[in-house]
Amino acid sequence: MMTHPGPELELLLDDIDEMYSRDRGGMLNLATGFSGQLQEALMISDTAELPNNLRGLRNIVTVGLGGSGISGDIIQVLISSEAEVPLVTVKGYDLPAFVNCETLVFVSSYSGNTEETLSAYETARRRGAGIVCVTSGGKLMDAARSDNIPVVVVPGGLPPRCALAYLVTPILVSLGRLGYIEDRRRALSEAIRLIEDLTTVVCPEAPASVNQSKRMALAMYGKVPLIYGSTGITSAAALRWKTQINENSKAHAFCNVFPELNHNEVVGWSARPDISKAMHVVILRDKEDHPRVERRIEATKELMAGASGISEVFSHGKTKEARLLSLVHIGDFASLYLAFLYNQDPKPIWAIDYLKERLAD
């Protein structure tokens, strides 16, 4: 079931000049360049210096927030079925008590100045953990170099949410080079080729009639998007969709995962049809979804009949890396197109800037 926005909105998304005039921060060009960013990040990751004392540790922790933090969520779902040591993601000031000299900690802050991440870095250093930093500069780079900690230096000057390639790739490649997982460079190369092809069909020049990202933006316009993934790669993709809609589109969005949502959130669809009709459900699908989850999705769609619409987006590609990044890419463009429908410049994030200023006082 789909609501159909007026034709003027579809015409807006096919007006290239109008979209670029609203995109004063150049976010469309950054999204279009995603495959090139992945390629550059792969080359940077290949040459990073990784000392042997980082091998064979007992557990792995990723530290980061926002655009840097989601790299940990993506790494976790990509390696969870292969890595023989546990991986925990941290999005805050403190580290778990188990972190010690037997822990490998990836500290990720694109700006290098994220206060929560800097706090966690200091804790990891004091406890003697093996540390690798991923950053473009700032206080984190200064501290790591002063402490003789390995640093993967990535290009700066981007909004952190547009630096995903530079934040995910170094961690994934480093884990392969250090022997915690199979070498992922071939899988990333496939992802790069797939993203190149996918860009041609979701970029601004592709008309809304055949552009999945534009169709998704039109479906979500005027509604509250609920992005549903499932345990596995679509869970991280769902979180990315949610946060990109929040930051780029300046809109509310929420996410959850199957089968967990079948044990709580699904009940909410039965009582308040006035609220349900304000929601648009996006279900992210993958060929490796558990068969029972597939059945759950079909049954749950019946319970969500009161939503304004239900859309399904399927991953592309063979490897997990390609499939996950294909969902990310479709969602990134959809969030930009939704921003233009709301007459928003996607780049500024005034609310986050305000919070940083208040906390700095």
C-alpha positions, 0 to 999 in steps of 0.5 A: 500500500502506498500513498501517492504524493502530488506530481509537483513533488516528483517534478521537483526531484527531477529538476536538477538545477533546483535540487542543487540550488537547495544543496548549498553544502554540496552533499549530493556530490559527496554521495555521488562520490561514495565509490571513489571514497571507498577506493581511496580508503582501501588504499589508505588502509593497505599502507597503515602501520600495524604493529605485531603486538595488536595480534592475538588479543582476546576481545575487540572494542570500537569507540565512536559516536555519530557518523564515526560511531556507526562504523562500529555497528557496521563492522560488528554485523559484518564480522560477527559470524566469523570473528572468534573473539567478541566485539563490543561497540562503545558510544559514550565516555566510558569503557567496559571493565573488561578492557585491558592489555588483552583488548584491541580498541579501535578509536574512531573520531573523524574530527578528532575532537569528539569529547566522549571518544577522547575520554574513552581513548584516555581510559584505553591508554591507561589500561594498556589496551592495544589501540588503533586510532582512525581520524582526520586530525584534531586532539585525537591525532595529537594524543596518539602521536604523542603516545606512539599509538598507530593512527590511520589518517583519513582525508578531512573536511567532510561532514562526519556522516559523509566520511563513512567509507574512511571510517569503516574501511580502515577497521575492516581491513586492519582486522583482516591484516591482523588475522582476526578475520579473512582478508576483506579487500576483495569483498570491498573491491566488489562493493566499490564496483557495485556502488559505481553501478548503483550510483547511476540509477539513484543519482540526481540525473536518474528520473524519479520514475525509475530512481528508487531513492527518489521513490522512497523519499516521495513515500516518506514525505510528510510521514514519520519513517519507521525503518525496520531491519533484521538481525544481521547486516540490515540492522546496521543499514536501518540505523544508518537510514534513521540517522541520515534522515535525522541529519540530512532531512531534518526529520524524525525517523525511528528504527527497529529490528526483526525478530525483536520488534515482534515481541514489543513494538508490533503491539503498538499497531493495534490500538491507535490507527490515528497515529499509525496512519502517520507512519511509513514503514521501510523494511530493509531486506537481504538474501541472508535473512533468516527463513523464520524472519522472512515469515515474520515480515510477511505476517507483520505486514498484515498487522501494519495495514494501518500505516500510510504505506509499506516499502521494501528495499532489497540489498544488491551484490554478493558479499555482505560488504556489497549488500550492506553498502548498497542499502546504505547508498540507497538510503543516503540518497533518499535522505537527501531527496527528502531534505529537498522535498522539505526545502532543507539544505542537507548539510547544516546540523544546527541542533548538534552545533548548539549542543556542542556550544552549550556543553563547551560553556 
